[in-house]
């Protein structure tokens, strides 16, 4: 099953954030961001952290 994080990357562009800033404010690891950049699945814990910080839902940052 393919995972697509294009919605997350678009959200970051719209909010003028880069990946390093997302990593710092959400507390996820660089390796998690790397996996997401390669369109690989990320843990639900990391998805929760991003959604909590960005005040959004899972469907707002990824799709299958």
PQR file of N, CA, C, O and H, with PARSE charges and radii, in Angstrom:
ATOM      1  N   UNK A   1       0.846  -1.171   0.000 -0.4000 1.5000
ATOM      2  CA  UNK A   1       0.000   0.000   0.000 -0.0000 2.0000
ATOM      3  C   UNK A   1       0.896   1.240   0.000  0.5500 1.7000
ATOM      4  O   UNK A   1       1.797   1.352   0.831 -0.5500 1.4000
ATOM      5  N   UNK A   2       0.659   2.148  -0.906 -0.4000 1.5000
ATOM      6  CA  UNK A   2       1.468   3.354  -1.029 -0.0000 2.0000
ATOM      7  C   UNK A   2       0.945   4.446  -0.092  0.5500 1.7000
ATOM      8  O   UNK A   2      -0.262   4.624   0.071 -0.5500 1.4000
ATOM      9  H   UNK A   2      -0.073   2.056  -1.581  0.4000 1.0000
ATOM     10  N   UNK A   3       1.868   5.154   0.503 -0.4000 1.5000
ATOM     11  CA  UNK A   3       1.547   6.270   1.393 -0.0000 2.0000
ATOM     12  C   UNK A   3       2.059   7.543   0.730  0.5500 1.7000
ATOM     13  O   UNK A   3       3.166   7.569   0.193 -0.5500 1.4000
ATOM     14  H   UNK A   3       2.849   5.010   0.370  0.4000 1.0000
ATOM     15  N   UNK A   4       1.255   8.586   0.769 -0.4000 1.5000
ATOM     16  CA  UNK A   4       1.632   9.851   0.151 -0.0000 2.0000
ATOM     17  C   UNK A   4       1.506  10.969   1.185  0.5500 1.7000
ATOM     18  O   UNK A   4       0.453  11.147   1.797 -0.5500 1.4000
ATOM     19  H   UNK A   4       0.355   8.565   1.205  0.4000 1.0000
ATOM     20  N   UNK A   5       2.590  11.717   1.372 -0.4000 1.5000
ATOM     21  CA  UNK A   5       2.616  12.806   2.340 -0.0000 2.0000
ATOM     22  C   UNK A   5       2.602  14.177   1.659  0.5500 1.7000
ATOM     23  O   UNK A   5       3.004  15.171   2.265 -0.5500 1.4000
ATOM     24  H   UNK A   5       3.445  11.573   0.875  0.4000 1.0000
ATOM     25  N   UNK A   6       2.147  14.239   0.415 -0.4000 1.5000
ATOM     26  CA  UNK A   6       2.126  15.505  -0.322 -0.0000 2.0000
ATOM     27  C   UNK A   6       1.331  16.583   0.410  0.5500 1.7000
ATOM     28  O   UNK A   6       1.688  17.760   0.359 -0.5500 1.4000
ATOM     29  H   UNK A   6       1.821  13.432  -0.077  0.4000 1.0000
ATOM     30  N   UNK A   7       0.263  16.190   1.085 -0.4000 1.5000
ATOM     31  CA  UNK A   7      -0.539  17.166   1.825 -0.0000 2.0000
ATOM     32  C   UNK A   7       0.285  17.804   2.947  0.5500 1.7000
ATOM     33  O   UNK A   7       0.158  19.001   3.207 -0.5500 1.4000
ATOM     34  H   UNK A   7      -0.027  15.234   1.126  0.4000 1.0000
ATOM     35  N   UNK A   8       1.119  17.015   3.606 -0.4000 1.5000
ATOM     36  CA  UNK A   8       1.977  17.546   4.667 -0.0000 2.0000
ATOM     37  C   UNK A   8       2.982  18.528   4.098  0.5500 1.7000
ATOM     38  O   UNK A   8       3.170  19.611   4.652 -0.5500 1.4000
ATOM     39  H   UNK A   8       1.223  16.043   3.395  0.4000 1.0000
ATOM     40  N   UNK A   9       3.630  18.169   3.001 -0.4000 1.5000
ATOM     41  CA  UNK A   9       4.636  19.050   2.405 -0.0000 2.0000
ATOM     42  C   UNK A   9       3.988  20.355   1.938  0.5500 1.7000
ATOM     43  O   UNK A   9       4.576  21.427   2.076 -0.5500 1.4000
ATOM     44  H   UNK A   9       3.477  17.289   2.550  0.4000 1.0000
ATOM     45  N   UNK A  10       2.778  20.261   1.386 -0.4000 1.5000
ATOM     46  CA  UNK A  10       2.073  21.475   0.960 -0.0000 2.0000
ATOM     47  C   UNK A  10       1.728  22.344   2.165  0.5500 1.7000
ATOM     48  O   UNK A  10       1.846  23.568   2.114 -0.5500 1.4000
ATOM     49  H   UNK A  10       2.300  19.390   1.274  0.4000 1.0000
ATOM     50  N   UNK A  11       1.301  21.696   3.251 -0.4000 1.5000
ATOM     51  CA  UNK A  11       0.975  22.432   4.469 -0.0000 2.0000
ATOM     52  C   UNK A  11       2.203  23.173   4.994  0.5500 1.7000
ATOM     53  O   UNK A  11       2.107  24.326   5.416 -0.5500 1.4000
ATOM     54  H   UNK A  11       1.206  20.701   3.292  0.4000 1.0000
ATOM     55  N   UNK A  12       3.354  22.506   4.966 -0.4000 1.5000
ATOM     56  CA  UNK A  12       4.582  23.143   5.439 -0.0000 2.0000
ATOM     57  C   UNK A  12       4.924  24.361   4.581  0.5500 1.7000
ATOM     58  O   UNK A  12       5.319  25.401   5.108 -0.5500 1.4000
ATOM     59  H   UNK A  12       3.432  21.570   4.623  0.4000 1.0000
ATOM     60  N   UNK A  13       4.777  24.235   3.279 -0.4000 1.5000
ATOM     61  CA  UNK A  13       5.043  25.362   2.376 -0.0000 2.0000
ATOM     62  C   UNK A  13       4.083  26.508   2.671  0.5500 1.7000
ATOM     63  O   UNK A  13       4.496  27.665   2.754 -0.5500 1.4000
ATOM     64  H   UNK A  13       4.456  23.390   2.851  0.4000 1.0000
ATOM     65  N   UNK A  14       2.806  26.186   2.827 -0.4000 1.5000
ATOM     66  CA  UNK A  14       1.803  27.223   3.092 -0.0000 2.0000
ATOM     67  C   UNK A  14       2.078  27.950   4.408  0.5500 1.7000
ATOM     68  O   UNK A  14       1.847  29.155   4.508 -0.5500 1.4000
ATOM     69  H   UNK A  14       2.471  25.246   2.759  0.4000 1.0000
ATOM     70  N   UNK A  15       2.570  27.229   5.414 -0.4000 1.5000
ATOM     71  CA  UNK A  15       2.857  27.825   6.728 -0.0000 2.0000
ATOM     72  C   UNK A  15       4.282  28.363   6.828  0.5500 1.7000
ATOM     73  O   UNK A  15       4.701  28.863   7.872 -0.5500 1.4000
ATOM     74  H   UNK A  15       2.758  26.250   5.332  0.4000 1.0000
ATOM     75  N   UNK A  16       5.018  28.250   5.719 -0.4000 1.5000
ATOM     76  CA  UNK A  16       6.409  28.720   5.660 -0.0000 2.0000
ATOM     77  C   UNK A  16       7.298  28.048   6.707  0.5500 1.7000
ATOM     78  O   UNK A  16       8.093  28.701   7.383 -0.5500 1.4000
ATOM     79  H   UNK A  16       4.677  27.844   4.871  0.4000 1.0000
ATOM     80  N   UNK A  17       7.140  26.724   6.824 -0.4000 1.5000
ATOM     81  CA  UNK A  17       7.970  25.909   7.708 -0.0000 2.0000
ATOM     82  C   UNK A  17       8.825  24.985   6.868  0.5500 1.7000
ATOM     83  O   UNK A  17       8.427  24.593   5.772 -0.5500 1.4000
ATOM     84  H   UNK A  17       6.494  26.194   6.275  0.4000 1.0000
ATOM     85  N   UNK A  18       9.995  24.634   7.372 -0.4000 1.5000
ATOM     86  CA  UNK A  18      10.792  23.611   6.700 -0.0000 2.0000
ATOM     87  C   UNK A  18      10.799  22.355   7.559  0.5500 1.7000
ATOM     88  O   UNK A  18      10.262  22.359   8.667 -0.5500 1.4000
ATOM     89  H   UNK A  18      10.318  24.953   8.263  0.4000 1.0000
ATOM     90  N   UNK A  19      11.395  21.293   7.064 -0.4000 1.5000
ATOM     91  CA  UNK A  19      11.393  20.007   7.757 -0.0000 2.0000
ATOM     92  C   UNK A  19      12.107  20.074   9.101  0.5500 1.7000
ATOM     93  O   UNK A  19      11.683  19.432  10.062 -0.5500 1.4000
ATOM     94  H   UNK A  19      11.831  21.290   6.164  0.4000 1.0000
ATOM     95  N   UNK A  20      13.177  20.840   9.174 -0.4000 1.5000
ATOM     96  CA  UNK A  20      13.915  20.969  10.433 -0.0000 2.0000
ATOM     97  C   UNK A  20      13.038  21.613  11.500  0.5500 1.7000
ATOM     98  O   UNK A  20      13.036  21.178  12.651 -0.5500 1.4000
ATOM     99  H   UNK A  20      13.521  21.361   8.393  0.4000 1.0000
ATOM    100  N   UNK A  21      12.300  22.637  11.124 -0.4000 1.5000
ATOM    101  CA  UNK A  21      11.401  23.298  12.069 -0.0000 2.0000
ATOM    102  C   UNK A  21      10.282  22.354  12.510  0.5500 1.7000
ATOM    103  O   UNK A  21       9.915  22.336  13.684 -0.5500 1.4000
ATOM    104  H   UNK A  21      12.301  22.990  10.188  0.4000 1.0000
ATOM    105  N   UNK A  22       9.739  21.570  11.575 -0.4000 1.5000
ATOM    106  CA  UNK A  22       8.716  20.592  11.926 -0.0000 2.0000
ATOM    107  C   UNK A  22       9.279  19.576  12.907  0.5500 1.7000
ATOM    108  O   UNK A  22       8.617  19.213  13.880 -0.5500 1.4000
ATOM    109  H   UNK A  22      10.037  21.585  10.621  0.4000 1.0000
ATOM    110  N   UNK A  23      10.480  19.124  12.657 -0.4000 1.5000
ATOM    111  CA  UNK A  23      11.137  18.151  13.541 -0.0000 2.0000
ATOM    112  C   UNK A  23      11.272  18.719  14.950  0.5500 1.7000
ATOM    113  O   UNK A  23      10.996  18.025  15.928 -0.5500 1.4000
ATOM    114  H   UNK A  23      11.017  19.419  11.866  0.4000 1.0000
ATOM    115  N   UNK A  24      11.686  19.954  15.057 -0.4000 1.5000
ATOM    116  CA  UNK A  24      11.904  20.582  16.357 -0.0000 2.0000
ATOM    117  C   UNK A  24      10.603  20.798  17.126  0.5500 1.7000
ATOM    118  O   UNK A  24      10.538  20.509  18.320 -0.5500 1.4000
ATOM    119  H   UNK A  24      11.910  20.519  14.262  0.4000 1.0000
ATOM    120  N   UNK A  25       9.573  21.301  16.459 -0.4000 1.5000
ATOM    121  CA  UNK A  25       8.339  21.606  17.185 -0.0000 2.0000
ATOM    122  C   UNK A  25       7.508  20.363  17.491  0.5500 1.7000
ATOM    123  O   UNK A  25       6.750  20.351  18.461 -0.5500 1.4000
ATOM    124  H   UNK A  25       9.625  21.536  15.488  0.4000 1.0000
ATOM    125  N   UNK A  26       7.644  19.320  16.677 -0.4000 1.5000
ATOM    126  CA  UNK A  26       6.829  18.120  16.893 -0.0000 2.0000
ATOM    127  C   UNK A  26       7.540  17.052  17.709  0.5500 1.7000
ATOM    128  O   UNK A  26       6.890  16.199  18.313 -0.5500 1.4000
ATOM    129  H   UNK A  26       8.260  19.329  15.890  0.4000 1.0000
ATOM    130  N   UNK A  27       8.866  17.089  17.733 -0.4000 1.5000
ATOM    131  CA  UNK A  27       9.609  16.089  18.498 -0.0000 2.0000
ATOM    132  C   UNK A  27       9.810  14.771  17.768  0.5500 1.7000
ATOM    133  O   UNK A  27      10.163  13.769  18.389 -0.5500 1.4000
ATOM    134  H   UNK A  27       9.394  17.782  17.242  0.4000 1.0000
ATOM    135  N   UNK A  28       9.589  14.758  16.455 -0.4000 1.5000
ATOM    136  CA  UNK A  28       9.851  13.527  15.710 -0.0000 2.0000
ATOM    137  C   UNK A  28      11.320  13.497  15.290  0.5500 1.7000
ATOM    138  O   UNK A  28      11.999  14.524  15.297 -0.5500 1.4000
ATOM    139  H   UNK A  28       9.302  15.572  15.950  0.4000 1.0000
ATOM    140  N   UNK A  29      11.790  12.332  14.932 -0.4000 1.5000
ATOM    141  CA  UNK A  29      13.207  12.172  14.595 -0.0000 2.0000
ATOM    142  C   UNK A  29      13.481  12.516  13.131  0.5500 1.7000
ATOM    143  O   UNK A  29      12.579  12.531  12.294 -0.5500 1.4000
ATOM    144  H   UNK A  29      11.238  11.498  14.926  0.4000 1.0000
ATOM    145  N   UNK A  30      14.734  12.787  12.859 -0.4000 1.5000
ATOM    146  CA  UNK A  30      15.165  13.043  11.481 -0.0000 2.0000
ATOM    147  C   UNK A  30      14.901  11.815  10.625  0.5500 1.7000
ATOM    148  O   UNK A  30      14.517  11.942   9.462 -0.5500 1.4000
ATOM    149  H   UNK A  30      15.467  12.774  13.540  0.4000 1.0000
ATOM    150  N   UNK A  31      15.105  10.618  11.192 -0.4000 1.5000
ATOM    151  CA  UNK A  31      14.871   9.377  10.441 -0.0000 2.0000
ATOM    152  C   UNK A  31      13.401   9.242  10.037  0.5500 1.7000
ATOM    153  O   UNK A  31      13.098   8.757   8.947 -0.5500 1.4000
ATOM    154  H   UNK A  31      15.418  10.515  12.137  0.4000 1.0000
ATOM    155  N   UNK A  32      12.497   9.668  10.906 -0.4000 1.5000
ATOM    156  CA  UNK A  32      11.065   9.608  10.573 -0.0000 2.0000
ATOM    157  C   UNK A  32      10.767  10.528   9.394  0.5500 1.7000
ATOM    158  O   UNK A  32      10.021  10.156   8.488 -0.5500 1.4000
ATOM    159  H   UNK A  32      12.743  10.063  11.792  0.4000 1.0000
ATOM    160  N   UNK A  33      11.342  11.720   9.401 -0.4000 1.5000
ATOM    161  CA  UNK A  33      11.142  12.639   8.271 -0.0000 2.0000
ATOM    162  C   UNK A  33      11.743  12.088   6.988  0.5500 1.7000
ATOM    163  O   UNK A  33      11.169  12.245   5.910 -0.5500 1.4000
ATOM    164  H   UNK A  33      11.948  12.022  10.137  0.4000 1.0000
ATOM    165  N   UNK A  34      12.884  11.451   7.100 -0.4000 1.5000
ATOM    166  CA  UNK A  34      13.516  10.846   5.932 -0.0000 2.0000
ATOM    167  C   UNK A  34      12.622   9.770   5.331  0.5500 1.7000
ATOM    168  O   UNK A  34      12.447   9.707   4.114 -0.5500 1.4000
ATOM    169  H   UNK A  34      13.351  11.323   7.976  0.4000 1.0000
ATOM    170  N   UNK A  35      12.051   8.916   6.197 -0.4000 1.5000
ATOM    171  CA  UNK A  35      11.142   7.866   5.719 -0.0000 2.0000
ATOM    172  C   UNK A  35       9.924   8.479   5.023  0.5500 1.7000
ATOM    173  O   UNK A  35       9.474   7.993   3.986 -0.5500 1.4000
ATOM    174  H   UNK A  35      12.193   8.967   7.186  0.4000 1.0000
ATOM    175  N   UNK A  36       9.407   9.545   5.612 -0.4000 1.5000
ATOM    176  CA  UNK A  36       8.239  10.195   5.019 -0.0000 2.0000
ATOM    177  C   UNK A  36       8.609  10.841   3.687  0.5500 1.7000
ATOM    178  O   UNK A  36       7.803  10.843   2.756 -0.5500 1.4000
ATOM    179  H   UNK A  36       9.772   9.939   6.455  0.4000 1.0000
ATOM    180  N   UNK A  37       9.806  11.383   3.589 -0.4000 1.5000
ATOM    181  CA  UNK A  37      10.265  11.971   2.332 -0.0000 2.0000
ATOM    182  C   UNK A  37      10.401  10.949   1.223  0.5500 1.7000
ATOM    183  O   UNK A  37      10.313  11.286   0.043 -0.5500 1.4000
ATOM    184  H   UNK A  37      10.460  11.381   4.346  0.4000 1.0000
ATOM    185  N   UNK A  38      10.617   9.696   1.604 -0.4000 1.5000
ATOM    186  CA  UNK A  38      10.724   8.599   0.639 -0.0000 2.0000
ATOM    187  C   UNK A  38       9.389   7.897   0.432  0.5500 1.7000
ATOM    188  O   UNK A  38       9.330   6.819  -0.160 -0.5500 1.4000
ATOM    189  H   UNK A  38      10.688   9.422   2.564  0.4000 1.0000
ATOM    190  N   UNK A  39       8.307   8.522   0.927 -0.4000 1.5000
ATOM    191  CA  UNK A  39       6.952   7.970   0.795 -0.0000 2.0000
ATOM    192  C   UNK A  39       6.829   6.592   1.452  0.5500 1.7000
ATOM    193  O   UNK A  39       6.105   5.728   0.957 -0.5500 1.4000
ATOM    194  H   UNK A  39       8.355   9.398   1.408  0.4000 1.0000
ATOM    195  N   UNK A  40       7.537   6.390   2.568 -0.4000 1.5000
ATOM    196  CA  UNK A  40       7.442   5.155   3.336 -0.0000 2.0000
ATOM    197  C   UNK A  40       6.562   5.394   4.552  0.5500 1.7000
ATOM    198  O   UNK A  40       6.456   6.525   5.027 -0.5500 1.4000
ATOM    199  H   UNK A  40       8.125   7.092   2.971  0.4000 1.0000
ATOM    200  N   UNK A  41       5.928   4.340   5.061 -0.4000 1.5000
ATOM    201  CA  UNK A  41       5.042   4.521   6.216 -0.0000 2.0000
ATOM    202  C   UNK A  41       5.785   5.060   7.440  0.5500 1.7000
ATOM    203  O   UNK A  41       6.942   4.715   7.679 -0.5500 1.4000
ATOM    204  H   UNK A  41       6.014   3.422   4.675  0.4000 1.0000
ATOM    205  N   UNK A  42       5.111   5.898   8.197 -0.4000 1.5000
ATOM    206  CA  UNK A  42       5.634   6.422   9.462 -0.0000 2.0000
ATOM    207  C   UNK A  42       4.758   5.895  10.590  0.5500 1.7000
ATOM    208  O   UNK A  42       3.619   5.487  10.359 -0.5500 1.4000
ATOM    209  H   UNK A  42       4.171   6.178   8.003  0.4000 1.0000
ATOM    210  N   UNK A  43       5.281   5.904  11.792 -0.4000 1.5000
ATOM    211  CA  UNK A  43       4.528   5.369  12.926 -0.0000 2.0000
ATOM    212  C   UNK A  43       3.338   6.275  13.254  0.5500 1.7000
ATOM    213  O   UNK A  43       3.355   7.473  12.971 -0.5500 1.4000
ATOM    214  H   UNK A  43       6.205   6.235  11.980  0.4000 1.0000
ATOM    215  N   UNK A  44       2.326   5.686  13.845 -0.4000 1.5000
ATOM    216  CA  UNK A  44       1.162   6.461  14.258 -0.0000 2.0000
ATOM    217  C   UNK A  44       1.548   7.459  15.345  0.5500 1.7000
ATOM    218  O   UNK A  44       0.939   8.524  15.444 -0.5500 1.4000
ATOM    219  H   UNK A  44       2.313   4.712  14.074  0.4000 1.0000
ATOM    220  N   UNK A  45       2.536   7.138  16.152 -0.4000 1.5000
ATOM    221  CA  UNK A  45       3.011   8.071  17.174 -0.0000 2.0000
ATOM    222  C   UNK A  45       3.534   9.356  16.527  0.5500 1.7000
ATOM    223  O   UNK A  45       3.228  10.456  16.987 -0.5500 1.4000
ATOM    224  H   UNK A  45       3.031   6.273  16.072  0.4000 1.0000
ATOM    225  N   UNK A  46       4.319   9.210  15.465 -0.4000 1.5000
ATOM    226  CA  UNK A  46       4.828  10.387  14.759 -0.0000 2.0000
ATOM    227  C   UNK A  46       3.704  11.160  14.079  0.5500 1.7000
ATOM    228  O   UNK A  46       3.705  12.391  14.086 -0.5500 1.4000
ATOM    229  H   UNK A  46       4.568   8.316  15.092  0.4000 1.0000
ATOM    230  N   UNK A  47       2.752  10.452  13.497 -0.4000 1.5000
ATOM    231  CA  UNK A  47       1.615  11.112  12.861 -0.0000 2.0000
ATOM    232  C   UNK A  47       0.822  11.896  13.909  0.5500 1.7000
ATOM    233  O   UNK A  47       0.385  13.018  13.653 -0.5500 1.4000
ATOM    234  H   UNK A  47       2.751   9.452  13.491  0.4000 1.0000
ATOM    235  N   UNK A  48       0.642  11.300  15.084 -0.4000 1.5000
ATOM    236  CA  UNK A  48      -0.079  11.970  16.175 -0.0000 2.0000
ATOM    237  C   UNK A  48       0.641  13.254  16.589  0.5500 1.7000
ATOM    238  O   UNK A  48       0.008  14.293  16.779 -0.5500 1.4000
ATOM    239  H   UNK A  48       0.998  10.389  15.292  0.4000 1.0000
ATOM    240  N   UNK A  49       1.956  13.179  16.728 -0.4000 1.5000
ATOM    241  CA  UNK A  49       2.741  14.349  17.131 -0.0000 2.0000
ATOM    242  C   UNK A  49       2.589  15.486  16.124  0.5500 1.7000
ATOM    243  O   UNK A  49       2.404  16.641  16.506 -0.5500 1.4000
ATOM    244  H   UNK A  49       2.471  12.335  16.574  0.4000 1.0000
ATOM    245  N   UNK A  50       2.667  15.154  14.845 -0.4000 1.5000
ATOM    246  CA  UNK A  50       2.523  16.178  13.803 -0.0000 2.0000
ATOM    247  C   UNK A  50       1.119  16.766  13.823  0.5500 1.7000
ATOM    248  O   UNK A  50       0.953  17.985  13.761 -0.5500 1.4000
ATOM    249  H   UNK A  50       2.817  14.216  14.535  0.4000 1.0000
ATOM    250  N   UNK A  51       0.116  15.911  13.910 -0.4000 1.5000
ATOM    251  CA  UNK A  51      -1.273  16.393  13.917 -0.0000 2.0000
ATOM    252  C   UNK A  51      -1.546  17.266  15.138  0.5500 1.7000
ATOM    253  O   UNK A  51      -2.272  18.255  15.039 -0.5500 1.4000
ATOM    254  H   UNK A  51       0.252  14.922  13.960  0.4000 1.0000
ATOM    255  N   UNK A  52      -0.979  16.916  16.276 -0.4000 1.5000
ATOM    256  CA  UNK A  52      -1.176  17.701  17.491 -0.0000 2.0000
ATOM    257  C   UNK A  52      -0.565  19.090  17.339  0.5500 1.7000
ATOM    258  O   UNK A  52      -1.195  20.091  17.680 -0.5500 1.4000
ATOM    259  H   UNK A  52      -0.388  16.113  16.356  0.4000 1.0000
ATOM    260  N   UNK A  53       0.648  19.149  16.833 -0.4000 1.5000
ATOM    261  CA  UNK A  53       1.338  20.426  16.669 -0.0000 2.0000
ATOM    262  C   UNK A  53       0.662  21.286  15.600  0.5500 1.7000
ATOM    263  O   UNK A  53       0.515  22.493  15.789 -0.5500 1.4000
ATOM    264  H   UNK A  53       1.160  18.335  16.555  0.4000 1.0000
ATOM    265  N   UNK A  54       0.257  20.695  14.501 -0.4000 1.5000
ATOM    266  CA  UNK A  54      -0.344  21.441  13.393 -0.0000 2.0000
ATOM    267  C   UNK A  54      -1.847  21.621  13.568  0.5500 1.7000
ATOM    268  O   UNK A  54      -2.480  22.302  12.761 -0.5500 1.4000
ATOM    269  H   UNK A  54       0.378  19.714  14.348  0.4000 1.0000
ATOM    270  N   UNK A  55      -2.436  21.020  14.611 -0.4000 1.5000
ATOM    271  CA  UNK A  55      -3.872  21.107  14.884 -0.0000 2.0000
ATOM    272  C   UNK A  55      -4.672  20.684  13.650  0.5500 1.7000
ATOM    273  O   UNK A  55      -5.492  21.434  13.121 -0.5500 1.4000
ATOM    274  H   UNK A  55      -1.922  20.466  15.266  0.4000 1.0000
ATOM    275  N   UNK A  56      -4.401  19.458  13.220 -0.4000 1.5000
ATOM    276  CA  UNK A  56      -5.075  18.933  12.030 -0.0000 2.0000
ATOM    277  C   UNK A  56      -5.367  17.453  12.244  0.5500 1.7000
ATOM    278  O   UNK A  56      -5.002  16.878  13.270 -0.5500 1.4000
ATOM    279  H   UNK A  56      -3.735  18.848  13.650  0.4000 1.0000
ATOM    280  N   UNK A  57      -6.020  16.854  11.277 -0.4000 1.5000
ATOM    281  CA  UNK A  57      -6.316  15.434  11.313 -0.0000 2.0000
ATOM    282  C   UNK A  57      -5.366  14.645  10.423  0.5500 1.7000
ATOM    283  O   UNK A  57      -4.636  15.218   9.614 -0.5500 1.4000
ATOM    284  H   UNK A  57      -6.316  17.321  10.444  0.4000 1.0000
ATOM    285  N   UNK A  58      -5.383  13.341  10.580 -0.4000 1.5000
ATOM    286  CA  UNK A  58      -4.507  12.467   9.802 -0.0000 2.0000
ATOM    287  C   UNK A  58      -4.737  12.632   8.306  0.5500 1.7000
ATOM    288  O   UNK A  58      -3.781  12.613   7.530 -0.5500 1.4000
ATOM    289  H   UNK A  58      -5.976  12.876  11.237  0.4000 1.0000
ATOM    290  N   UNK A  59      -5.980  12.791   7.893 -0.4000 1.5000
ATOM    291  CA  UNK A  59      -6.301  12.982   6.481 -0.0000 2.0000
ATOM    292  C   UNK A  59      -5.816  14.294   5.902  0.5500 1.7000
ATOM    293  O   UNK A  59      -5.774  14.468   4.684 -0.5500 1.4000
ATOM    294  H   UNK A  59      -6.756  12.806   8.524  0.4000 1.0000
ATOM    295  N   UNK A  60      -5.445  15.231   6.789 -0.4000 1.5000
ATOM    296  CA  UNK A  60      -4.937  16.519   6.337 -0.0000 2.0000
ATOM    297  C   UNK A  60      -3.454  16.470   5.983  0.5500 1.7000
ATOM    298  O   UNK A  60      -2.946  17.390   5.343 -0.5500 1.4000
ATOM    299  H   UNK A  60      -5.479  15.090   7.779  0.4000 1.0000
ATOM    300  N   UNK A  61      -2.747  15.404   6.392 -0.4000 1.5000
ATOM    301  CA  UNK A  61      -1.308  15.347   6.148 -0.0000 2.0000
ATOM    302  C   UNK A  61      -0.865  14.148   5.326  0.5500 1.7000
ATOM    303  O   UNK A  61       0.276  14.109   4.866 -0.5500 1.4000
ATOM    304  H   UNK A  61      -3.160  14.656   6.912  0.4000 1.0000
ATOM    305  N   UNK A  62      -1.738  13.170   5.131 -0.4000 1.5000
ATOM    306  CA  UNK A  62      -1.335  11.998   4.356 -0.0000 2.0000
ATOM    307  C   UNK A  62      -2.530  11.349   3.694  0.5500 1.7000
ATOM    308  O   UNK A  62      -3.679  11.612   4.049 -0.5500 1.4000
ATOM    309  H   UNK A  62      -2.665  13.201   5.505  0.4000 1.0000
ATOM    310  N   UNK A  63      -2.241  10.493   2.723 -0.4000 1.5000
ATOM    311  CA  UNK A  63      -3.275   9.691   2.077 -0.0000 2.0000
ATOM    312  C   UNK A  63      -2.662   8.398   1.567  0.5500 1.7000
ATOM    313  O   UNK A  63      -1.450   8.291   1.385 -0.5500 1.4000
ATOM    314  H   UNK A  63      -1.307  10.279   2.435  0.4000 1.0000
ATOM    315  N   UNK A  64      -3.526   7.423   1.342 -0.4000 1.5000
ATOM    316  CA  UNK A  64      -3.083   6.125   0.828 -0.0000 2.0000
ATOM    317  C   UNK A  64      -3.350   6.048  -0.655  0.5500 1.7000
ATOM    318  O   UNK A  64      -3.049   5.034  -1.284 -0.5500 1.4000
ATOM    319  H   UNK A  64      -4.511   7.510   1.490  0.4000 1.0000
TER
END
